[in-house]
């Protein structure tokens, strides 16, 4: 019988010896990847610096209310559809592990998410080693392995490294003169009484800035907010990372002239100093008409708060493998379309740090988006390291229409990660379709490399907004904002399906996340209910598109009609050829039950 001390020693030796896959971070994306590796039976471990999962959400948001939707009622029982409106849950095969079972609040408390993540890891028996703070990561070309060293100087080895640490280091220009007089989002007080009757300047007008300003409404005497660019509202841009309406109270108090204010000022072109006369902090501009006596920033402030967001921490990586900064947004690491570091092979990223691929476009920086990109990465890892092809459903051509309609009206991955994840339909020589779900759009140019599958002809299903509908300053409530006419489907503004048909290899992309011109293109008209099910407006035009692709009649017929085709020498439609003329059973008119 082994003693507890011996068992713990053996576990430490096994963990130190090495794993195939190491995950750094037991936040949502780290747990999500752990789930997929666990279900695939892979050799993996999650290293987490805290005693339990979800460290980030134990601290942030500071005011402890999430702005991710927790819609418990959709009128439907389909789990996949309901995930479209559940922005906090992770993917699993356990129907009890849903945030909608944990909170009735539409915007749930952050502490509830922490409890959910803890339960997720425990119930699904994910292999995690807590209280393990990884401080250094190196790579050996000789051993073809990563070595991770923790705070206690213990070393752990793995073949494939998955970085799921998110972005959590405060992102602000430290060189601004007087910046030490300001207080950062991570350490600011959340006690409203500390701001009672005070004048406050908030640097940063993203969601953390507005969350803070909203929290202080009714307590401060004046709240001013600044950022270097104009405000971006999510209802204008259709980007969930822009300012959300739930915290837009400071917009009311600004536009209705209740002493609060909004301004465009570049933090890198100002300085701060504390007045000896009144003890207040003053901001001085170093460009433009800073000397005018009616300058908007002539007021002194009792407190100046920084709400400038976060950046990725590269400090743990050895210099030769330190991730580069993304050109799309420098706060993210630079990665390929397969979520791999551009600086070091076999190092992959999940979660917020992959958002450079769809920044300001889709939902890849948020749980309801990266739970799907994590699954996409896992499917790629399965092919690259385990030889398991991307999973595909084989669909007969005659059934493809119904299969597409089902996906469009249920699938959550391509719905949340619109224009970033796509469904791919490979048209085989035998007339059947290999249907691949949630392929990264950037993986298409090197399709076989990423999926293990070839194609000669392919249909790509994407969900898109109208070209000129979204953006700062756009009017999303204009009278002609939507159309219901199938003949005007290409002019749809709201999210709607677009199908691209390519004969041969997909051409080079003209720009990121933008598919090149196909051989055939079909827009399905937007729908107020986002239900693409109507027979004439949605289904019939889609059938015509597919008939043009297959050069065949895809209608369904009764047995009598198939018999008539056969007896008159007319070319029988696909359904008749594959079912009736092959001895299959087709419903007759007489057999149809009429109620």
N, C-alpha and C positions, 0 to 999 in steps of 0.2 A: 504494500500500500504506500503510494507516494504521499509525502507531506505537502501541505499547501505551499510551503517555501520552495520545495522541489518542483512542483507544477508550475509555479510562477517563473522559476529559473528556466525551465524547459521552454515555456512560452516565449520568454525573452530571447533565448538562443535561436528559436525558429524564426522569430520576427527579424532578428538581426541578420540572420543568414541570407535572407533575401526573398523577395516576392516578384511575381511577374509584373504586377501592376501596383504602384504606390499612388495614393491620392493624398494630397496635402489639403486639409480643410474639411471639416464636417458641417459645412453650411448646407443650404438646400441643394446646390448643384453637386457637391461632393457626395452627399447621401444619395442623390438621384443616380449618379454614376455607380456608387456602391451597390445600389439595388440591381441595376442591369448586370453588373459583373457577378453578383451573387446568384441571380437567376440563371446566368449562363454557366455557372459552376467554375468560374475562373479563380486563379490564385491572386488575391488582392488584399490590401489593408488600407484603412483610412487613418491618417495621423491628424490629430486635433490637439491644439495647444490648451484648450479649456477642459474642464472636467466633464462637459457634456456638449451636445451639438448646438449649433446656432449662435455662436458667440456674438456675431455682428448684431443680431436682432435682440440680444440682451441689452445692448447699448443704444442702438438706433432703430427707428427714428427717436430723437431725444424726447419728444413729447408723447411718445408711446402709442400713437394711433397710426395704423397702416393706411395707405391710400390705394391699396389693391383690393379689387372688388371681391365680395364674398356673397354672391347671389345664390341664395338657397333654393329659390323656387323659379323654375323656368317653364312649368307646365308640361315638362317632358320627363320621362323616366330613363332615357338613354344616357348612360354614364359619359360616353365620349362627347355627346353634344353638351351636356351640362358643364364639362370642363372648359368650354368656351367662356363661361361666365363665372368660373371659380378660378381666381387669379393667384391663389395661395397654395393649393394642394400640389403634391408631387404625384407622379405616376406610380401606381402599384396595382397588385392584384387583390388588395384588401379593401373592400368597399367601406370599411369603417375608418380608414385612414384618409379622410377628407376633411378639410378645414370647415366645410359647411356643417359638419357634425360637432365641431368644437365651439363655434360661436354663431350667435344669431345676428350679430352686428354686421351691417353692410360693409363698414370699414372696421375690421376687427382690431383688438388690442395686440400690440407686438408681443406681449408676454404670452398670449394664447398661441401665437405661431411658434414661439420657443418650446412650449409644451408639446405642440404637435410634432415638431422636428425630433424631439426626444423620444416620443412614442413611436415615430416612424422608424428610427434606428433600432429601437429595442424590440418592437413587435416583429419586424422583418429580419431580426437577428443579423444585422449588418456587422461586418468585421471592422471594428474601429478601436484604435488605441488612443485613449484620451491622456491629458496632461503630458503631451509630447509636443513641445514647441520646437519645430524645425527652424534652425538658424542658419544652416549652410547647405547648399546643394552643389555637388560637383559631378562631372561625368568622366569616366575612364574609357578612352577609345580601345584600350587593350582588353579590358573586361567587358566592354560594351554594356555598361551598367551605370546607373546613377547611384551616388552615395549621398544619403541625407543624414545630417548630423544635428542632434537636438541640443537643447540647453544644458543637458546633463552630460554632454559629450558622447552620447551613445550614437552609433552609426547604423544605418539601415540601407540595404541595397535593393535595387529593383531594375528591371529591364525597361519598363515603360513608366514614365512619370506623368501624372495627371495633376495639374495645378488648379485647385478649386478654392483659392484663397479670396477670391473677389477683389474689390478695390476698397481700401479702408484707410489709407494714409491721407490726411487732410491736404487738399490741393490749393495752395495760395502762394502768391509771389512774396517770398521772404525778404526780398531786397527793397521793398517799399519803405521809404523813411518813415519812422514812427509806427510801423506795423505792430510793434510790441505793445502799443497802447490799446490794441484791439483784442477781442476775446474770440477764440475759435468755437465753432459748432460743437466739437467733441467735449469741451470743458465749460461751456457757458452754463449758467444757472438756469434751471427750468422752473424755479419758484417765482410765480408772478409778482409776489410782493417785493421782490428785489428790483422790480422795474416800475413800481407804483409811482406815478407822477413824474417819471423820468423821460428825457428825450433820448431816442434811440435811433442809431443809424445801422441798417443791416446791409452788409456787402454781399451781393449775390441775390439773384432773383429767379432761382430755380425752386424746386419743391421744398427743399430744406429751408430756404429763406422765407417762403410764404407760409410754411408750417410754423416757423418761429413768429412771424408777424401776426398770423392769425391767433396764435396762443396768447399774444400780448394785447390784443384788442381790448379796450376798456380799462387797461392799466396804465399804459404809457400816455404821456401828454402829447408826444409827437413821435411818429414812426416814419422814417424816410428809408427808402430802399434804392440801391443803385446797382447797376451792372454795366458792362461795356457795350452790350448790344440791346436791341429792343426786346420787349417781352415776347415770349412765344407761348401761346396757349394751346393745350392739347386739342381743344375742340376746333381750332383752326388748322393745326398741322397734322392731326390724326397720328401724332407720335405721343405715346403714353408717358414718355419721360419729360415732356414739357409741362408747364404749370397747369395743374388740375383745378377744376371748379370748386372742389371741396374746401380749398384753402384760399379762395379768392376774395375774402372779406376786405383785405387792404386795397383791392381795386375799387370797391365801392367807396371806401373812405377817401380815396384819392380823387376819383372822378366826381364825387358829390361834395368835394371841397370841405372835408371834415378834418383838416389840418395834417393829414398824412400825405406822403408824396412819393412819386416814382421818378427816377432820372437815369439817363444814360451817361455814365462816367467810367472811364477806364482806370481801374485801380493802379495800373502801372504808371500812370501819369499824375499821381497825386502824392501828397505827403500828409502825415498827421502830426499834430503837436498838441501838448496840453497847456492851456493858458494858466499862467500864474495868477491872473486876476480873478477868474471865476472857477478854475479847476476843471473846466470842460475841455473836451477833445475837439479840435478844429481840423477840418480837412482843407488843404490848399491845392488848387489845380495848378499845373505847370504847363498849360497851353491855353490858347484862346483868350477870352476876355476875363481872366481871373481877377482883374483889379476893379471891375465894376462894383458900384456900391449896392446893387440889387442882385448880386449873384445868388443863385439858388442854394449854394452850399455855404452861405455866410453864417449859418446857425452853428453854435457849438452843441456838442452832444454829451450827455452823461455817460452813455455806453455806446461802443461801436462793436458790433458782432459780425464775425466772418461766417458766412454760409456759402462757401465756394465749392463744395463738393469734395470728392475724393479722387485719389489716383492709385495706380497699381504699385505695389511695393516690390522693387527689384533687388532689395538689399541682401536677400538670402542666397542669391545666385552667384556662383563663381564667375569671374569676369568673362572667360571665354564662352560661357553659355548664358550670360545675362540677356534676357529678352530685350529686343529693340523696342522703341516706342512706335506706335502706329501712326502713320501719316494721316489717317482719317480722324483720329483724336488721340493726342499724345498721352492721355491718362490711361489708355489701354495698351497692352503689349501687342506687338506686331505678330500676326499669325497668318497661316495659309487658310485656304477655304476648307481644309480638313481639320482646322482648329489646332494645327501644329505650329510650334515656334519656328520662326524663320531663321533663328540663330543656332538651334540645337535639335537634331533629329530625336524622335521618340519622346519629346516633351510636348504634351498637349494641355489645353486649357478648357475649362468649363465655366459656365455661369456668367456673371457680369463681365469678366475680363475678355470674353469672346465678342462683346458687343460692337467692337470695331467693324465687324463684318456687316452689320446692319444698323449702325449708329444713326440716329435721327430718322430712321425709316421704319423699322419693325420693333418687336418686343423682346429682342434677344438679351437685353440688360435686366430683365425682370423674370420672376419665377414662372409666370404663365407663358413666357417665351422660351427661356433656357431649359426648362424641363424637357422640351422637345429637341432643342439643338444638342442636348446631352445624349438623348437617345440616338440622334443622327450620328454623333461622334462614336457612340458605342457600336453601332452597326458597321462603321468604317473600321474600327479596331478589330472587330470580329473577322472581317475579311483580311485585313493586313497582317494580323498576327496569328489568327487561328484558322485561316483558310475557309471561313464560313461566308458564303455569298450573301449579299444583301437580300433579306427576305422578300419574296414576291408571291403574289396570288395569281394563279393562272386562271384567266377569265376567257371563255369563248367569245368571239367577236359579237355574236348575236345577243350576249348578255351584258356587253360593255356599257351600253347606255344606262341600264338600271344600276350598274355598279358605280358609275360616275355620279349619278344622281344621289345615291346613298352616301357616297363620300362627301359630296358637296354639302349635304344637309346634316351631317353628323361630325365630320372630322374636326378636331380642335387644333392639331398641329399646324396645318397649312392655313387655318383661319387666324390663329394668333401670330404666326410667323409669316404673314403674307409677304410675298415678293422676296422671301429669304429661303423658305422651304417649299418644295414643289412635289407633286406626284408625277411619276413618270410611267408611261405606258409603252412598253416595247412590243411592237407588232412582229410576231414571229412568222416564219414561212408557212407553218401549218395553219395559220389563220387565228391561232389563239393569242392572247395578250398576257404578257408578264407585267403585273401591276406592282410598282415599287412606291412605297409611301415615304413622304418626308425626306426627300433627298435635298441636300444643300444645293441651292441654285448655282453656287460657284463650283460645285463638283461636276457639273454637266460637261464642261470641255474635256475632262479626263475621266470619262464615265467608267470605263472598265477598271481603271486604276483604283477608283473609289468604291466600286460596287462588285467587281468580279463578273460583270455581265456585259455582253456586246449587244449592239443593235444596228440594224440597217434603216429601219423606219421607227419613228418614235413620236408620241404625243406627250406634251408637257402641260400639266394643269397648274395654273398659278392663280392666286387671288390678288387683285390689284385695285387701287383707288384710281380715279381719273387723273390724267396727266397734270392738269393745271388747277386742281381743286384744292389741294392742301398747301399750306404755307403761312408764315407770319403775315398778318394783315389781310389774308383772304377772308371772304365773306361766306361762311358755311351755311348761312341761313337765307341766301338769296332766293328769290322766288323760283328761278329755273334750276334749282340745285339738283333736281333728280328727274329721271325719266322712267316711264313704265312701258315705253314702246320698244318692242323687240327689234324693230328696224333701226332704232337709234341706240342700240346696245353699246356700240363703240363709244358713245358720248356719255356713258354712265360715269358718275362722279364718285358715288359711294362704293364700298368694297363689293367686288363682283368677280365671278370666275372668267378667266381667259384661257383658251386652249390653243396651243401652238403645235403645229404638225411639221415635222422635219423629215425629208427624204435624204438619207445619208447623214454624215457627221454634222452636229450642230456648229454653225459658224462661230468665229471669235466674237466675244461679247463686245458691243460698242462702248459700254460703261458698266460699272459695278451694279449688280442686281438688276440689270436690264437685259432681257432676252433679245437675241438678234432676230431680224425679220425671218419669219418661217415661210414654208411653202404654202401653208394655209393657216388662217387665223380666225378664231371665233370668240367673240365677246358674248357672254350671257348677260342679259340686262339686269341691272341692280334691282333689288327687291326690298320693299319697306320692312318686311318681316324677316329678311335674310333667309327666305325659304324658296329655293329654286325648284319648285315642284309643279308649277302650273302647266297644263298640257299644251297650250298653244304658244304661250309667251316664252317658256323656258325649254320644255322637253322637245317639242317638234323642231325648233331651229337647231338644237343640239344634235338631233337625229340626222338632219340634213347634212350637217357638218361631217358627222361620222360616215354617212353614206358616200360623201365625196372622197373621204380619205380611203375607205375600203372599196370604193367603186362597186357597191353592192346595195341591194335593197334590204334594209334592216328592220322593216316593219314585221309585226307579228300577225299571223293569219290563222283562221280556223281550218280544221281538217278539210272541209269541203272546198275551200279555196285552193289549198295545196293540191288536192285531187284534180281540180279543174286545170291548174297549171300543168300538171303532169300529163293529162289526157289531151290537152290542146297543143302540146309542143312548145308552149311558152317557157321562157327561162324562169325557173322557180326561184323565189327569194331565198335568202340564206337560211332562214328558220325552217322553211319547208325542206330544203336540201339536207340539212343536218339532222332534222328530227323526223318528219313524216316520211320522206323518201328513204330514210335509213331504218325504217321500221319502228321509229319512236312514236309515242302517243301525244297527240295534240287535241285539245278540247274542240268539240264540234259545236255548231250553233245549237243543235237540239239538246246537247248536254249542259248548256249554260243555264244556270238557275237564275230566273228572273224574279225578283222580289216585287 
